[in-house]
Amino acid sequence: MTVATAFAGMRRVVPVVFKAGCPDCRGRFELAASALRLAIGATSRTTFYSFTCPECGAVVRKPAGERIVELLTVGGVRTLRLHSTV
């Protein structure tokens, strides 16, 4: 099988971008999935996503509800599952 045959019928892949905002500098921008991290904890308090603001360099952490978790996961954001040691 040739490379052309293996990829026949595939559509062009469009990179996923997410709109985000920085609470520190109030910047608004788009981030690639690779710029975000998703942490899924046992509760809503321990489930969040984070990124570094490309404008001011601040580390931003925001809560992630079920819908945000779904969108980020489907969009290819790297996910870390937090486990409790109880």
N, C-alpha and C positions, 0 to 999 in steps of 0.2 A: 504494500500500500504506500502510495506517495503522500507527502505532506499535503499537497493540494487536494487529494481524495479525502484525507482524514478531516480536513476543514471544510469540505464542500457542504453547502447548505447552511453554514453558520452565518449569523448576522454579525455586523460590526458591534463590538462591545463598547458601550458608552460608560465612561467612569461615573460613579455615583458621587454626588456632592451634597453636602448638607449645609443649610443656612444656619448661622450661629451668630451670637452677639456676646460681647465682652461687657460685664457689669462694671469693670474698672475704668476703661477708656471710652466705653459706649460705642466701640467700633462694631460694624456689621460686615460680615464676610461670608464666603463659602469655603468649606473645608472638605477635603477628600476623606474617604473612610479611613485611610491610613493615619490621619491626623487626630482621630478620636479614639478614646478607650472607653469601654463599657464595663462597669463592675456590677454584678448581680449578687445581691445579698439576700439574706433570709427575710428581710422586711423592706418596706418602701424607704425607710430611712437609710438603709445600707445599699440601695440600688441607685446608681448614679452614672453619669458619663462625664468625661473630662477631656480637656484639650488645652493647648497653650495658645494664647491669643497671638496671632501673627503680627498684630500692630504694636502692642505694648509689652508682650512677653509674659503677661500674667498667666498663672495656672488657674484655669476656670473649672469649677466642679458644679454640676447642676443635677438636680434630682431627675430620675427617669422612671416614669410610670409605665404601665404595661404597653401602651401604644408606642411610646418612644423606644422601649426595649425591642419591640417587634421591628420597627422601622430601621433602627441601627443594626440589628442582627441581620436582617434581610439585605441591608446595604453593604454588608461585608466588614463592619467595624469589629475589631478584635475585642473579644469578650473574656473577662476574668470572672469566674464564679467564686464568691467568697464563702468559705465554710466556717461555721461556728465551732468552737471547741468545748461545747457544753456537754 
